[in-house]
Amino acid sequence: MKPDVPDGHVMLRAVFDQVSLTMLLDTEPPSLSGDFGGWESLPVPRKRAVRYWAANPEAKLALPVILLKGATTVTDQVKRLQSIGTGTATPGGGFRGPRQLEVFGQVPPLPLTRWVIDDVSWGDSLYTNNRLIRQHLVITLGEPPDLDAIDVDKGGRSKYRTKNGKRVKHPTAKLLADETLQEFAARTLGNPTRWSEIAKLQKPPIKDPRKPGRPRMLKLPRA
């Protein structure tokens, strides 16, 4: 059900567990760049289809917002933002991948119904008596990694499938140019320390998480 969002505000709400945060929009309006590209499957004879990103650049939604002290403190709102930007909650209580979010409020027509937090840029802060009462920031949302290959059944169990319905072992996401494995883990899994899990899945395994790699598809942990 679509929530009621006050004028001049925007809400981010987690798809599965409904954790949400409503924020005041800044003077600069939300902006949409790129376009929905989606993941495609390239058939390979007698082998599993290769997944690849079909468009460049992908859709990005920039939300300039202000966190204000009200019923909850600005610090608590920052913690809530951090919580909805980490692991994805499933109906069964598990967590996997970056949390998929819905966006409501005064935003332009969107090409996607689900997003993940791609970046947060912190702006000016205002303190009174050493307490944070105002925080400006820009939240950039992007398309969830390999959304078509991830499905969740009614019991909350994760199922990874290609578009033709065949089961695959791991979801995948693209390593961007000049992106380290730690940055890749932070973007796709919401936690840079999980780089070692990603490294072990690759053939051959990646040894140095600080060394930028060439753009390519990498396997992601299943949970």
Legacy VTK file of the C-alpha trace (Angstrom):
# vtk DataFile Version 3.0
C-alpha trace
ASCII
DATASET POLYDATA
POINTS 223 float
0.000 0.000 0.000
1.302 3.432 -0.942
2.028 5.495 2.197
1.012 9.107 2.803
4.100 11.301 2.560
3.897 14.987 3.615
4.432 17.612 0.920
8.081 18.452 0.407
9.241 15.111 1.805
10.513 11.798 0.453
10.307 8.330 2.001
12.646 5.373 1.551
11.009 2.077 2.538
12.556 -1.395 2.543
10.622 -3.745 0.265
10.420 -6.798 2.523
10.482 -5.643 6.145
8.937 -2.163 5.611
11.668 -0.327 7.567
11.371 3.285 6.424
12.728 6.801 6.807
10.905 10.015 5.831
13.095 13.047 5.112
12.607 16.701 4.186
13.680 17.524 0.637
16.362 20.201 0.299
15.980 23.276 -1.926
17.483 21.421 -4.896
14.915 18.965 -6.325
15.585 15.233 -6.831
17.264 14.449 -10.155
17.177 11.342 -12.329
20.026 10.398 -14.659
20.766 7.454 -16.926
18.123 4.911 -17.796
16.936 1.462 -16.808
19.212 -1.044 -18.483
18.564 -4.369 -16.815
20.452 -7.609 -16.940
20.425 -9.860 -19.992
21.377 -13.477 -20.613
23.753 -14.458 -23.413
23.112 -18.109 -24.411
26.221 -20.310 -24.486
25.988 -23.790 -26.118
26.009 -26.588 -23.510
26.884 -24.102 -20.757
25.073 -21.802 -18.350
24.020 -18.480 -19.882
26.353 -15.539 -19.284
24.792 -12.592 -17.419
25.793 -9.074 -18.446
24.708 -5.462 -17.927
22.829 -4.343 -21.035
22.988 -0.568 -20.734
25.380 2.200 -19.771
24.927 4.313 -17.782
22.423 2.794 -15.372
19.628 4.796 -13.770
20.620 6.947 -10.787
18.302 8.953 -8.543
19.880 11.750 -6.475
17.872 12.854 -3.423
19.095 16.065 -1.716
17.509 15.877 1.749
17.705 17.381 5.234
17.532 15.459 8.501
15.946 17.578 11.255
15.536 16.991 14.968
11.908 16.189 15.734
10.249 13.171 17.307
13.589 11.403 16.811
17.096 12.833 16.965
19.161 13.440 13.843
21.651 10.855 15.106
18.879 8.239 15.304
17.773 9.146 11.772
21.340 8.669 10.529
21.400 5.231 12.170
18.079 4.382 10.511
19.475 5.453 7.143
22.511 3.252 7.696
20.304 0.303 8.653
18.107 0.486 5.550
21.199 0.826 3.365
22.786 -2.460 4.454
21.552 -6.055 4.121
18.276 -6.943 2.408
15.676 -8.429 4.753
13.495 -11.277 3.463
10.045 -12.267 4.800
11.630 -15.293 6.484
13.938 -13.123 8.578
17.119 -13.677 6.564
19.353 -11.060 4.997
21.029 -11.001 1.598
22.520 -8.394 -0.698
21.884 -4.652 -0.423
18.420 -3.786 0.872
15.963 -3.090 -1.938
14.017 0.130 -1.377
10.862 1.795 -2.633
10.726 5.577 -3.047
7.637 7.672 -2.270
6.939 11.406 -2.204
7.840 14.313 -4.460
10.155 12.613 -6.941
10.166 12.562 -10.774
8.557 9.642 -12.660
10.818 6.671 -11.973
11.869 3.890 -14.391
12.343 1.460 -11.482
10.161 0.310 -8.607
13.077 -0.927 -6.495
16.378 0.759 -5.705
19.485 0.332 -3.564
21.568 3.038 -1.893
24.567 3.614 -4.143
26.182 6.557 -2.337
25.631 9.075 0.478
27.321 12.496 0.310
27.314 14.386 3.598
26.811 18.163 3.503
26.550 20.943 6.092
25.716 20.178 9.725
24.241 22.371 12.461
24.867 21.778 16.169
23.257 23.346 19.252
24.759 22.644 22.686
26.925 19.970 21.049
23.840 18.218 19.670
23.284 17.659 15.970
19.963 19.272 14.995
20.305 19.545 11.188
22.175 17.467 8.601
22.213 18.092 4.849
23.046 15.137 2.593
22.523 13.727 -0.892
21.426 10.090 -1.178
22.105 8.511 -4.568
20.067 5.436 -5.459
20.871 2.907 -8.179
19.460 -0.263 -9.691
19.680 -3.440 -7.559
22.354 -5.875 -8.806
20.949 -8.614 -11.033
17.377 -8.010 -9.902
15.944 -10.379 -12.534
18.068 -13.256 -11.233
16.936 -12.925 -7.614
13.564 -14.138 -6.437
12.114 -14.746 -2.986
9.319 -17.225 -2.410
6.477 -16.744 0.078
8.432 -18.514 2.807
11.298 -16.039 2.548
13.737 -18.506 0.957
16.034 -17.002 -1.659
15.969 -18.536 -5.128
18.469 -17.493 -7.786
17.259 -17.973 -11.345
18.088 -16.812 -14.841
15.300 -15.424 -17.011
14.609 -18.847 -18.515
13.924 -20.224 -15.023
17.073 -22.339 -14.675
18.647 -22.366 -11.234
22.046 -20.703 -10.847
24.438 -21.095 -7.964
25.268 -17.457 -7.259
23.965 -14.015 -8.255
26.412 -11.764 -10.096
27.202 -8.062 -10.356
29.594 -6.024 -12.469
32.916 -4.777 -11.090
33.225 -1.198 -12.325
36.340 0.403 -13.808
38.860 1.508 -11.125
36.715 -0.093 -8.386
38.486 -2.052 -5.656
37.034 -5.270 -4.297
36.331 -3.560 -0.971
34.352 -0.828 -2.758
32.546 -3.495 -4.793
31.581 -5.371 -1.600
30.298 -2.147 -0.025
28.193 -1.321 -3.102
26.701 -4.770 -3.706
26.545 -6.293 -0.214
26.479 -3.151 1.918
29.616 -4.235 3.809
33.208 -3.649 2.565
34.593 -6.301 4.948
32.843 -9.065 2.961
35.364 -8.708 0.121
37.021 -11.994 1.144
33.770 -13.926 0.550
33.575 -12.495 -2.962
37.273 -13.122 -3.614
36.998 -16.834 -2.776
34.131 -17.335 -5.238
36.147 -16.192 -8.246
38.344 -18.422 -10.411
41.168 -17.770 -9.784
40.503 -16.155 -6.362
41.238 -12.434 -6.041
44.134 -11.822 -3.655
44.426 -8.034 -3.257
41.133 -6.223 -2.386
42.814 -2.800 -2.698
43.923 -3.232 -6.307
41.386 -1.980 -8.894
40.452 -4.690 -11.350
39.255 -4.652 -14.938
35.466 -4.314 -15.418
33.911 -7.792 -15.372
31.133 -9.846 -13.829
31.853 -11.276 -10.362
29.963 -13.876 -8.371
28.286 -12.761 -5.136
27.648 -14.792 -1.965
24.189 -16.313 -1.802
23.466 -14.810 1.627
LINES 1 224
223 0 1 2 3 4 5 6 7 8 9 10 11 12 13 14 15 16 17 18 19 20 21 22 23 24 25 26 27 28 29 30 31 32 33 34 35 36 37 38 39 40 41 42 43 44 45 46 47 48 49 50 51 52 53 54 55 56 57 58 59 60 61 62 63 64 65 66 67 68 69 70 71 72 73 74 75 76 77 78 79 80 81 82 83 84 85 86 87 88 89 90 91 92 93 94 95 96 97 98 99 100 101 102 103 104 105 106 107 108 109 110 111 112 113 114 115 116 117 118 119 120 121 122 123 124 125 126 127 128 129 130 131 132 133 134 135 136 137 138 139 140 141 142 143 144 145 146 147 148 149 150 151 152 153 154 155 156 157 158 159 160 161 162 163 164 165 166 167 168 169 170 171 172 173 174 175 176 177 178 179 180 181 182 183 184 185 186 187 188 189 190 191 192 193 194 195 196 197 198 199 200 201 202 203 204 205 206 207 208 209 210 211 212 213 214 215 216 217 218 219 220 221 222
